[in-house]
């Protein structure tokens, strides 16, 4: 996760909005939230989306997730 956070620090400023159009495991979203960035994540596959959402919720981040299906 540290490498992802380092990259996010280089490409954006705190509270900017980032887009991950291939959500996958949710690591980009977690790293974004850990570095005080806002993030929109898109995942097409429902099974992957469910796992990604669990990963984000289990990452112990205080955030609100909106589920716009």
LOSEKE-300216 format. One line per 3 residues: number of its first residue (from 1); their letters; for each residue x, y, z of C-alpha. Coordinates in Angstrom, 3 decimals. Layout:
# residues N
NUM	A	X:Y:Z | ...
END
This chain:
# residues 69
1	XXX	0.000:0.000:0.000 | 2.915:2.356:0.714 | 4.005:2.481:-2.937
4	XXX	0.471:3.330:-4.031 | 0.282:6.102:-1.458 | 3.658:7.465:-2.621
7	XXX	2.424:7.587:-6.223 | -0.804:9.295:-5.199 | 1.209:11.911:-3.282
10	XXX	3.159:12.623:-6.496 | 0.172:12.901:-8.839 | -2.359:14.776:-6.727
13	XXX	-2.984:17.151:-3.858 | -5.018:16.475:-0.710 | -8.797:16.557:-1.196
16	XXX	-8.566:16.314:-4.986 | -10.874:13.896:-6.763 | -9.274:10.794:-8.287
19	XXX	-10.867:8.249:-10.616 | -10.174:4.521:-10.711 | -12.142:3.138:-13.643
22	XXX	-10.911:-0.422:-13.024 | -11.581:-0.881:-9.292 | -10.264:-4.431:-8.914
25	XXX	-9.303:-5.133:-5.308 | -9.811:-1.527:-4.179 | -6.172:-0.856:-3.306
28	XXX	-6.150:2.430:-5.226 | -9.263:3.591:-3.371 | -7.781:2.647:-0.007
31	XXX	-4.500:4.402:-0.782 | -6.418:7.467:-1.989 | -8.488:7.648:1.170
34	XXX	-5.395:7.061:3.330 | -3.796:10.133:1.723 | -6.851:12.383:2.122
37	XXX	-7.986:12.202:-1.499 | -11.544:11.775:-2.694 | -11.995:8.857:-5.058
40	XXX	-14.563:7.481:-7.475 | -14.169:3.771:-8.192 | -15.831:1.888:-11.032
43	XXX	-15.958:-1.893:-11.219 | -18.003:-3.699:-13.864 | -17.903:-7.229:-12.450
46	XXX	-20.391:-7.653:-9.593 | -18.409:-10.352:-7.759 | -15.222:-8.271:-7.893
49	XXX	-17.203:-5.199:-6.796 | -18.488:-7.016:-3.699 | -14.960:-8.152:-2.738
52	XXX	-13.579:-4.658:-3.402 | -16.239:-3.048:-1.220 | -15.423:-5.475:1.620
55	XXX	-11.704:-4.667:1.276 | -12.394:-0.941:1.506 | -14.735:-1.309:4.478
58	XXX	-12.240:-3.569:6.265 | -9.375:-1.143:5.739 | -10.528:0.757:8.871
61	XXX	-11.024:4.030:7.043 | -13.642:6.447:8.368 | -15.574:7.167:5.203
64	XXX	-18.987:6.926:3.688 | -19.507:4.669:0.700 | -22.359:5.344:-1.658
67	XXX	-23.650:2.345:-3.524 | -25.079:3.618:-6.812 | -26.007:0.435:-8.631
END
